[in-house]
């Protein structure tokens, strides 16, 4: 069994920055992709950024150029650096990781709130 836990959410002013972190732990043989999703009130959950085990990132168009996803395979962590934040970035952010234990399953964190407001 494995689990993922997010941290780093909070309140930030428009134009500000915030970094989210996610740590995977437990019975882990390997980790494939790691992702960040978000869900705003009244909206569906959307993929924000994904990073492969080899470190190749991909981003939603709405965050390209502002967000950066990175991972540390030695620590089983993934981070989301968010710059030039906008009010429309306000959402609960979820970390998801495809973890092999040894069979692969998608594990989700509990979510962390990000609020962008003046």
C-alpha positions as CSV (number, residue, x, y, z in Angstrom):
1,X,0.0,0.0,0.0
2,X,1.2,3.5,-0.8
3,X,-0.1,7.0,-0.1
4,X,0.5,10.6,-1.3
5,X,0.3,13.7,0.8
6,X,0.2,17.3,-0.5
7,X,1.4,20.4,1.3
8,X,2.0,24.0,0.6
9,X,-1.4,25.5,-0.2
10,X,-2.6,28.8,1.1
11,X,-3.8,32.3,0.4
12,X,-1.7,34.5,-2.0
13,X,-2.3,37.8,-3.7
14,X,-2.7,38.0,-7.5
15,X,0.6,38.0,-9.2
16,X,2.2,36.1,-6.3
17,X,3.9,32.8,-6.1
18,X,3.3,29.5,-4.3
19,X,4.9,26.1,-4.3
20,X,3.0,22.9,-3.7
21,X,4.7,19.7,-2.7
22,X,3.6,16.1,-2.7
23,X,5.4,13.1,-1.1
24,X,4.7,9.5,-1.9
25,X,5.4,6.9,0.8
26,X,4.7,3.3,1.7
27,X,5.4,0.1,-0.2
28,X,6.8,1.6,-3.4
29,X,8.6,-0.3,-6.1
30,X,8.6,2.4,-8.7
31,X,6.7,5.6,-9.6
32,X,5.6,6.3,-13.2
33,X,3.9,9.6,-13.9
34,X,3.2,12.2,-11.3
35,X,0.5,14.8,-11.8
36,X,-1.2,17.8,-10.4
37,X,-4.9,18.3,-10.9
38,X,-7.2,21.1,-9.6
39,X,-10.9,21.5,-9.0
40,X,-12.5,24.9,-8.6
41,X,-16.0,25.2,-7.1
42,X,-18.7,24.1,-9.5
43,X,-16.2,22.9,-12.0
44,X,-14.8,19.5,-13.0
45,X,-11.4,18.4,-12.0
46,X,-8.8,19.3,-14.6
47,X,-5.2,18.2,-15.2
48,X,-2.8,21.0,-14.6
49,X,0.6,19.4,-15.1
50,X,2.2,16.0,-15.5
51,X,5.7,14.8,-15.4
52,X,7.1,11.4,-16.5
53,X,9.5,9.2,-14.6
54,X,12.2,10.6,-16.9
55,X,11.4,14.2,-16.1
56,X,9.4,15.3,-19.2
57,X,6.8,17.8,-18.2
58,X,3.5,18.8,-19.9
59,X,1.1,21.5,-18.9
60,X,-2.4,22.7,-19.4
61,X,-2.6,25.7,-21.7
62,X,-3.9,27.8,-18.9
63,X,-0.8,27.5,-16.8
64,X,2.0,27.3,-19.5
65,X,4.7,29.7,-18.8
66,X,3.6,30.3,-15.2
67,X,3.7,26.9,-13.5
68,X,6.7,24.5,-13.3
69,X,6.4,20.9,-12.3
70,X,9.5,19.0,-11.1
71,X,10.2,15.8,-9.3
72,X,12.9,14.2,-7.1
73,X,13.0,10.5,-7.8
74,X,15.3,9.9,-4.8
75,X,12.7,11.3,-2.4
76,X,9.5,10.3,-4.3
77,X,8.4,13.9,-4.4
78,X,6.8,16.1,-6.9
79,X,6.5,19.9,-6.7
80,X,4.5,22.6,-8.5
81,X,6.0,26.0,-8.6
82,X,3.2,28.5,-9.4
83,X,4.1,32.0,-10.4
84,X,2.0,35.0,-11.6
85,X,-1.0,33.5,-9.9
86,X,-4.4,34.7,-11.0
87,X,-7.8,34.5,-9.2
88,X,-8.9,31.9,-11.6
89,X,-6.1,29.6,-10.3
90,X,-8.1,29.3,-7.1
91,X,-9.0,25.7,-6.5
92,X,-8.2,22.6,-4.5
93,X,-5.1,21.1,-5.9
94,X,-4.6,17.3,-5.9
95,X,-1.5,15.3,-6.4
96,X,-1.7,12.0,-8.2
97,X,1.0,9.4,-8.7
98,X,1.0,6.1,-10.6
99,X,2.8,3.9,-8.1
100,X,3.9,0.3,-8.6
101,X,3.6,-1.8,-5.4
102,X,4.6,-3.7,-7.6
103,X,1.3,-3.6,-9.6
104,X,0.6,0.0,-10.8
105,X,-2.3,1.9,-9.3
106,X,-3.2,5.6,-9.3
107,X,-2.9,7.1,-5.8
108,X,-4.4,10.5,-4.9
109,X,-3.7,12.9,-2.1
110,X,-6.4,14.6,0.0
111,X,-6.0,18.0,-1.8
112,X,-4.7,21.3,-0.7
113,X,-6.5,24.6,-1.1
114,X,-5.0,27.4,-3.1
115,X,-6.8,30.8,-2.9
116,X,-5.7,33.7,-5.1
117,X,-7.3,36.9,-3.8
118,X,-6.5,40.4,-2.8
